[in-house]
Amino acid sequence: MKIAVGGFQHETNTFAPTKADYEAFVAGGGWPGISRGEEMLAATSGINLPIAGFTEAARAAGHQLVPLTWAAASPSAEVTEEAFERICGQILEDLAAARGIDAVYLDLHGAMVTEHHEDGEGEFLRRVRALVGADMPLVASLDLHANVTPEMVAHSDALVIYRTYPHVDMAETGARAFALLSRLQRSRPLAKAFRQIPFLMPLTSGCTLVEPALSLYAALPDLEQEYGLASISFAGGFAPADIYHCGPSLVTYAESAEAAEKAADALEAMVLEQEPAFAGEILPAQEAVREALAIAERGARRPVILADTQDNPGAGGDGDTVGLLQALVEQRAERAVLGLLIDPECAARAHQAGEGATLRLELGAKSGQVGHVPLVADYKVVRLGDGAFTCTGPFYEGARMRLGPMALLELNGVQVAVASKKVQAADMEMFRHLGVEPTERPIVAVKSTVHFRAHFQPIAERIIVASAPGPNPVDYSKLTYNRLRPGVRRRPQKAA
């Protein structure tokens, strides 16, 4: 086959403070910045990304690839209309210019909201389908947190969704997408079945390393075999998005409509049965720090990991709130470290002052969120870095970070790793770049929800999810939804 390949990824938190303009896609936010043509293949090669897995599998099978554009930005508020139209137009322009294409593969997220479209991927796929026609196989991979819509299902031949959270199987998902595309080329089309789940799922309780998600995702291969499916996928959804089709969903593909529908019914029943188990609980910041200190003081040999989930840049936060840092400082959590706190202004001032200097800083709270204020104090500059390093953990494996000036600051024995560009703290190299070895610290606080577990859980004495200020609340009943479809519960119902 001659396959056109491209990627356009954004996870949109409509309650977040900052929108994604074109420059956000140039920056990339932990992934490669926007690239086009052959440059795209080089930029994404060797990284845990679906497009890298698809490309490797397709080339190994002897197929020819026609690279379009790769674009990704850190989760945030809506993608601007200018950015969406510019990137979408670029991809469609190159696709229209390609000759002799047999199929199309797209590496998408599935939770993109733009200033002018609630369903960014649905609109993008609609335009691609209109260009290539009804008969060309079109497959897309999606993030586990996709808010899958009927339009996405209708305009594609198949959607293939990650099965792990932390997303350690992104490249593997790309390979699965290639296998499904090859099957479609031989015997298209496949019957589809689609279901939407009527409750919003907290990100913290969707982790596939623990129940109930562990068993649900482990059951997917068995369901494929039992019902003779080509593919089955379950998306947990991305709840902090005020759109009509927000929430978990599932999609199945089979040779017969009967098999697809029966498998969809079976998986839907399994998810609904586990609804009470998805109701997440977290500790307030001060209580979380007290518990971490108590564990450390009892002689723990491994660090306690605190997850600052509500300000996670991977869920739309700007990584600049200081609620958890303040709790660590007030309780004098000696040798504890928090990262990454995103504050380019303070990072620049630290570089100007130099290592060993002490300077007064208004740290954090630069995104202008209501009620959020900086932590004003005299900080010691312990270590400086240029923000250029390669990640080694299972989630960000191979990702070449370019986070701008970084600084390790210290206050009351507590250290904080400051970066200039937004990314969630899901890899230990983010700390090691500043001379901090996480395995040797009593407490490590990370601005992440679940992805950090891929690298940090094996070293952790215990993981505590902390409640501190941020635009990604675990309890979505605290958010005001105006566009969510009727009947969707803001929180999973607990058992009676």
N, C-alpha and C positions, 0 to 999 in steps of 0.2 A: 504493500500500500504506500501511497504518498499521503502523509498525514500532516495537516496544519495544526500547530500547537501554540498555545498562548496561555497567559495567566493574568487575572485581574482580581485582586483580593482586598477586601476591607470588611472588618467587623464593626458594625455601627451601634454605639450606645447613644440613643437620641437624648439622653439625660446628661451627657457629658458636656464639659465646658468648651471644648475646642473642636472646630471642624477640620476635615481633611481637604486641604487644597492641593493643587498640582505639586507644589514643593514637598508636601508630605510623602508623595509617591516617589519623588526624586530621592528623598532621604532614605526611604525603605523601612525604617523603624525596626531594625534587627534583621530584616531580610535584605536581599540585594535591591538597590534602587532601580528605578525604571530603566529597562533596556529593550532594544529592538533588534530583530533579525538574529544573525549568528552570535552577536554579543550576548543575547538573552541566554542561549544554551551554555555559553562559557560562564556567565554570571551565576547560574543556578546549579551548575554541575557539582556533584559531591556534597550537596547540602540535603538535610532531611526535609525535602519538599516534594509534593506530589509530582510536579512537573519533572523533577530530576529522576524520580522513580519510573515515570512513564517513558521518558526519553531513553533511559538505559535499557528498559525492557524492549522498546520498539526497535532500537538499533541492534540489540542482540538477536532479534528475530529477522533482521535484514531489511527493515522498512526504511523508507526515505522520509525525513522530517522537513517541514517547511516552517521555520520559526517566525512567529508574529511579534508579539510584545509581551513582556513580563512587567507587571506593576503591582506593588503591594505597599500599604502604609499601616502604621500603628493604629490599633483600634482607637476610635474617637467618636465625636459627634458626626453629623452627616457629611458625606462627600459633597463637595461643592459642585454645582451644575457645570461650571467651567472645566473642572478636573475630569468629571465623568465623561462629558462630551468629547473632550480632547483625547482621552485615552481610548474610549470606545471607538471614536472615529478613526484613530490610528490603526487599531486592530482590524476594523472592517475594511479600511483602505488596502492594507496588505493582503487580507484574505481575498478581496475582489481582484487584486492583481495576480494572485497565484493561479497557475494553470495546471490542469490535470489532477486536482485534489480528489482523493478517494474518501477521506474522512476528516473529522475535526475533533480535537481534544482540547478542553479548556480547564485550567486549574483555577477554580473559583472558591470563594469562602461560603457564600450562601446567606449571609446576614448583612449585606450592604444596603444601606438606605442613603439616598441622595437628596439634595435640596428639592428636586422635582419629581422623584420617583420613590415610593415606599419600598418597592421591590426592585432593587438595582439589578440583581442577577436575572430576574424574570424579564426585565426590559432588554438587558444585554443579549440574553439567549433568543428573545423574540427577533431582534435585529439580525443576529447571526443566522437564524433559521430562514428568515425572509431572504437573506442573501444567497445561501447555499442551496435552498430548495428543500422540499419535503423528503426527498429520497436519499439524501446524504447522511450517513451515520454521524451522529453528534453526541459525544459523551463528555460529561463534566464530573470532576471530583469536587467534593464539598467538605468543609470543616464539620466536625462533630457538632458544633454549635450553630449550624445553619438553621435559619428560620425558613424551612422549605415551603414553597408556595405552589398552588396548582399550576401556575404559569411556568415555573421552572420545570415541573414534571412534563407538562404538555409540549414545551418547545425543545426538549432534549429526548434522545432515545434511551438514555440511561444516566442516572446519577449514582455516584459511588462515594460513600461517606466514611470518614475515619472511624476506627473502632477502638481507639484508645484515648484516654484523657488522664494524664498528659499525652499529647499527640506524638508519641514516639513512632507511630506507623504511617506518617505522612508519605514518605517515599514509597512504602509498601502499598499504600492506597493508590498511588499513581500506577504502580505495576498491575494492581487489580483492575484499574480502569482500562489499561491496555488489553488485558485478557478479555474483558467484556466487549471492548470495541472490536477485537478480532472475531469474537463470536457473532457479533452483529453483522460484520462484513460477510460472514458465511451464511447466516440465517436470520436476516432481519425481516420484520420487526419482532420485538418481544412484547408480550402483554404486560401491563403495568397495574399496580394497585397502590393507592396512596391513602394514608390516614393521618389525621391531626389529633394530638392528645390535648385534652381540655384543661390542663393546668400548667403554670409556669414552673420550671425546674431551677432551683438554686444552683449556681455553678459549683459551689463547694460540694454538694451532694451528688454531683454527676461524675465524680472521679471513678475511673474504671479499675483503680487499685483496691477499692473497698466496695462493700455492699451499699445499695442494691445494684449499682451499675455493673459491678464486677460480673455477677451472674447473668444479667441481661445481655451484655455484649458477648460473653462466653457462649451463650446459646445460639448466636447468629449462624455460625457454621453448621451446627446441627440442624437448624431450621432449613437452611439451604438444601441439605442432603435429604431431610425428611420429605420436603415438598417438591423436590426436583427443580429447585430454582436456579436461575442464572445469577441472581444477586439479591441480597436483602440488606437494607441499611436502616439504622435508627439514629436520628438526630435529636440531641437533647435540647436544641434551640438556644437562642441567646435572648434571655428575658428582658434586659434593660433596653428594649427597643419598642417604642410606642407606635406599632404598626398593626394592621388588621390581622396578618397571618403570623404573629409572634407565637413561638412556643414549640414544644417537641413534635416530632412527626416521624413517620416511617414510610418506606417505599420498597416495593418488591417487584421483581421482573422474572417472568417465566415464559415457557413456550405456550402455556395455556392460561387463559384468563381465570379459570377455576383454581388452578394452583396458586397463582399470584394472590387472589382474593382470600383463599383459605389461610395462606401463610400470613398475610397481613392481619387477618382476624386473630390468629394465634398470638402473634407478637403484641398486638394492641392489648389483648387480654392480659398478657404477662406484665406489661408496663402499668396498666391501670391497677392491677393487683398490688403492685409495689408502691403506689402513690404515697401512702403514709411514711414509708421509709425514706422518701426524698425530701421530707421536711427538715431543713438544716438548722443547726444550732451553733452559735459562736459565743465567745466570751468578750465582754467589754475590755478595752485596751488595758486599763489599770489592773483588772482581775487577771487578764492573760499574762501580764508581766509578773504579777505576784506568784502565779502558779509556776511560771518558768523559773523564777528565782528559787522557789522552794525545791523544785526538782534538781536544779543545779547544786543547791546547798546540801542535798542529800548524797552528794558524791557521784553524780552522773558522770560517766566517762565520755559521753557523746553529747553534742550540742542539742539544746532544745530549739526547734525551729518555730518561729512565730510568723504566721501568714497575714499580712496586711491586705486582706482580700478586697476591701471596699475602695481602695485607691489603686487597684491593679491596672497598670498601663495596658495589659492584655485584655482588659474589659472596658476600656474607654477612659480610665482615669488618666490624669496627667502626671501621676507619681510624685506629687509635690505637697501632699498634706503631711502634717507633722504630729498628728495625734498620738500615734504609737511611739514615735521618737520621744515626745515629751514625757510619756509614761515611763519609758526606760530611764530618762534623765532624772525625773523626780524620784524614782526609786533607786537611783544610783546602781544601776545594773552594770557593775564593773566588767570591762572587757567584752560587753555585748556589742554587736555591730548591726547596723541597719542599712539596707540598700535595695535598690538604687533610689536615691532621692534626686529628682530631676530639677536642677536649678542652675542654668547656664551662667547667670549673673554671679552667683556665689562661687562657682567653679572658676570663673575668670578672675575674680578678685583673689582667690587662693593662689592661683598661678602667678599673679602679679606680686603677691607678698612672699611666696617661696616657702619651701618646707622648713618647719620649725617656728614659723611666725605665728603670732596670735593676733586675730583681728575680729572686730565686732561685725557680725553679719545678721541680716534679717533673712533667715534661712527658710525656704519653702513658701507655699501659698502664693505662687506667682500666677496661677491660672484664674484668679479672681472669683472663685466660688464663694457664695454667700456664707458668712460665718467662719470662714477659714482665715487664720492669721499666721504670720511667720513665727518661728521660734527665735527670738532675738537674744543673742548672747555673745560672749567672747569665745571663739573657737580656736583651737590650735590646729595648724596645718601639719598633719602627720606625714602624708605621702601624696605625690602628684603623679598623674598618668595622662597619656595622650588619647586614651579611649580606643586604641587600635589593638585588637587581639582576636583570636579565633576560639570559638566555643568548643568544648569537648564533651558536654553532657548529652544524654540521649535525645532531648527535645531540640535544642539548638545546634546539634552536632554539625560541625563544619561551617557554621555561620561565621562570616567575617565581620565582626562588630567594628563600627566606626562611630563611637559615641561622643566624640569631641573631648575637650578638656575635662578631666576627672580629678577629684580630690578626696582624700580621706581626712575627715575632720573629727576632732575629739572635744567632748564637753562632759565634765563630771565623770570621766572614765568610760563614757559611752562613745563609740565611734560611728560615723555615718559616711557611707560611700556616696558621693555626689557625682552625677553625670550631667552632660549638657544636652544629650538627645534622649528622647523617651524610648524606653524598652523595659519590659518586665524582668524582674530579677529571677531568672529560671536557669542560671548556669553559674557554677562556682568560679569560673574564670573571671566573672565580673568583679568578684572580690579579690581574687588572686592578682589581678592586674594592678591592684593597689597594695600588694604585699600582705593581704589578709588571707590566712589559711582557714577556711570555715570549719574544718574538722577539729581545730584547736581552740575554738571559741565556746564559751558556755551557752551563749544565746546568740542566734542568728535570726534577724527579722528580715523578711523578704516582701517586697511589694509584688505579690503574685497570688493567685488563687489556688491553682492546682498544678500548673506546668512545672513549678519548682520541684515537685515531688519526684520527678524523673531523675534528678541529679542529687537532691538533698535527702530524700526519704531513706536511702541506704545508710546515711551517716547519722541519722537523727535518733536521739534518745526518745523524743516524743515530738509530735507536731500539734501545735495549738493554733486554731483559726481565731484571729482577733478582730474585734469590731472597733474600727477607728473611722474618722470622717472620710468620705469619698463618694463618687457618683455610681458605685456598683453595690447597692445594699443587698444583703442576703434575703431580707424580707421585702419582697417587691410590692407588698401592700402599702409600703411607705411612699411609693411613687404614684404620680397621677397619670393614668393612661386615658387618652381621649379617643384613640382609634382602634384599640384592641377589640376583636370580634366578640359578640355577646356569648356568654356562657363559659368563658375561660377564667379559671380560678387563679388569682394572683399568687397564691401559695398552695402547695400540696395539702390536701386535707389529711389531718392526722386520724389515726384509728380512734373510733368511738370508745 
